[in-house]
């Protein structure tokens, strides 16, 4: 989709603007220009729609709110992905001419009648101003659009009357009469778009229009897309029409939930409303991957059985008999590693938080370990390495097939002997670091490989990454001294530390 954006604008939304990537935002003032906002929203919505449908979530009904009408063109099956992205780009290009006209929008927590009263009061003071209801979001929430001076005055009056209100970060007064100035150019661009992408453009699944508030029965047309930005959004009527159905599960596809609270107020108590992703808090790493997986989990918990876990896990699911909790409030937490695929990896028994074959560690996966800071760097505690090789409980070993080890562990030993630490492991890696635990006779080893980036001393740019290997080895000798210890003797007059105590006291 970025290729489409680049072909039409000459810039990459990823490389040049810094969206959807790890790099910082580049050249985007606040608020972002409409030429970037509309395509980026459409690209996100289309990509997320493809993601959840790939995992088996097939919608029965789709609808779009304002800019969301663009993505619905694709989601409904009425238009191609290319057509939807091109529509978003041309909307942004045409609407850019309005950013210097002194327009804006605002959201107010009041009903339509109360909003009309507020508008009337503003117009009594500023008779020639443009200010209109832009969105009917719920019976008790609207958005207004028009000239910024009039909007600012309306917000002041609304605040004095006790209404919650806020200005929307945009300079384009969409859904107001101010859009008439770009009608000719917009309609011409729309006609060209539909000529290049010929077809009937009729939705293949049930689609509700927020232009009318009713089900869309005809095809999408250039006139329709003009009216969706000129007329108000009748989201309230559309949701109330959909809510007549039984047992709804509604997903808001957006970078951050905006409409979910409105929807909750209009549907039945038995219906469920979900957000696709949430904006990360300041200083927190992005959580889109976790949010997406949690959405699938929430859908499953609420009774939606369409999620394809074979696609989610990257392999065919196994038919396992897993005992259910004995009572509803018995909860068990399972670590989440978004980049670790495979059903067997998820159900693999863990001998502890640091003792399983598919261990991946960094400060995000194991924040309690990252509290171990030396010279400003979070370092894997030495006791953590020992915890990794602590398979001694209940006579269990990491390598079950090794009969010799199993026989040795039957004595119930709880101490580690002859331990040598070879190196350290930093927990500040950007991605979780894979840990490999190996057994070679009586010798254990814990190893990992991580990558580091460096900067050229003579340049501020990041140079080609290189790989650096950290190796940690923990040797545990299962020897005569071990057997003596397991039988109650203290070899060489020593009193070995108990493993669990060592873990608890490690600094």
Buried (B, 14 or more C-beta within 10 A) or exposed (E): BBEBBBEBBEBBBBEBBBBBEEEEEEEBEEBBBBBBBBBBBBBBBBBBBBBBBEBBBEBEBBBBBBBBBBBBBBBBBBBBBBBBBBBBBBBBBBBBBBBEBBBBBBBBBBBBEBBBBBBEBBBEEBEEBBBBBBBBBBEBBBBBBBBBBBBEBBBEBBEEEEBEBEEBEBBBBBBBEBBEEBEEBBBEBBEEBBEEBEEEBBBEEBBBBBBBBEBBEEBBEBEBBBEBBBBBBBBBBBBBBBBEEEEBBBBBBBBEBEBBBBBBBBBEEEBBBBBBBBEEEEEEEEBBEBBBBBBBEBBEEEEBEBBBBEEBBEBEBEEEEEEEEEEEEEEEEEEEBEEBEEBEBBEEEEBEBBBBBBBBBBBBBBEEBBEBEEEEEBBBBBBBBBBBBBBBBEBBBBBEEBEEBBEBBEBEBBBBBBBEEBEBBBBEBBEBBBBEBEBEEBBBBBBBEBEEEEEEEEEEEEEEEEEEEBEBBBBBBBEEBBBBBBEEEEBEEEEBBEBBEBBEEBE
